[in-house]
Amino acid sequence: LRKQLKRRATFVEEILEHHFQKIATWKKSEGGFYIWLRFHEPIVNKALFLKLLKRNILINPGYIYEPSDLHHIRLSYAYASLEELKKGLNILLELSRY
């Protein structure tokens, strides 16, 4: 299980490095199941959440943990396949361009 999680974390981090560097920052995973993605602009709102949900992408927006946080998304890589992770991150990128 640990090897699978590490592989998934590395996979997500590579996508983030190639496609999200201009719009967000994040810390590399230190184990666990999540990566916190911080957008430079405050774009993480209910409208983005609902757009993603309509595309079958479920995120944990920062505002569910801190109501004023419109910058963060908690990305989980524990359950989705690599293909689902890639698809979800591509959709997130498409919908988060500002």
N, C-alpha and C positions, 0 to 999 in steps of 0.2 A: 504493500500500500504506500509506504513512504517513497519508494522509487517512482511510482505512478504519479504521486502528487508533485514530486520534484520535476518530473518531465512536463507535467501540465503547467506548473508555475513558470518554467523556463520557456515553454511555448508561448504563453501569454506575454511574458516579458519581452520576447523577441518581436512580437506583433506591436506591442506598445512602443518599443524602440524605433521600429521602422515607420510607424504611422501616427503616433500620438505626441512625439517630442515637441512639436510646435504649439500644441494646444494644452498640454497637461504635463504633470510630473507625478512620480510615484516612487515608492521605496521597493527595492527588490524583496521578494519573499524570503522570510527567515524561517520557513516551515509554516505549518498551518494550512489554511484553506483559502486565504483571501489576499488580495492586493488592493490597497487603497489608492484610487486614482484621483488626483486633484487637478481640476481644470483651472486654467489661468483666469478665465472669465466665469462669473456666476450663472452658469447655464443649467445647472441641475435643479429643475423645478418640476412641478406636477405635470406640466405639458410635455416635457421630455419623457418623463416616466410613462405617461399614457401612450405616447407615440411608440416607445419601445415595446410596451405591453401589447399593443396592436400588432406588432411584428413578432410576437412570441418571445420577446427578450425580457427577462425579469432581472431588475437591478435592485440593489439596496442603496437608495440615495442617502447622502449624508444628513439630509433634513429629518429623517426618521429618528436619528440619534441626537441631533442638535437642530432645533427648528430654524435657526438662522443660517445653517450651512447649505449654501447653494453651489458649492465648489466640488464636493466629494461624491464619489461612487465607490462602494465596496464591491469589488469584483470577486466572485467565488469561482474557483476552477476545480472544485472537488467532484462535481457530479456530471458536468457536461463532457461530451466527447471532444476530441481535438477539433473535429470538423465543426461541431456546434459552437465551440469557443471562437474559432476563426470567423464563422458567420456572424455570431453575435457582436464581436468586436468590430467587424466591418460595418454592420448596421449602426452601432453606436457611433462610429466615426462619421458615417454619412449624416446622421441626425444631429450631431453635436458641432458641426462646422458653423462658425460664426463670422 
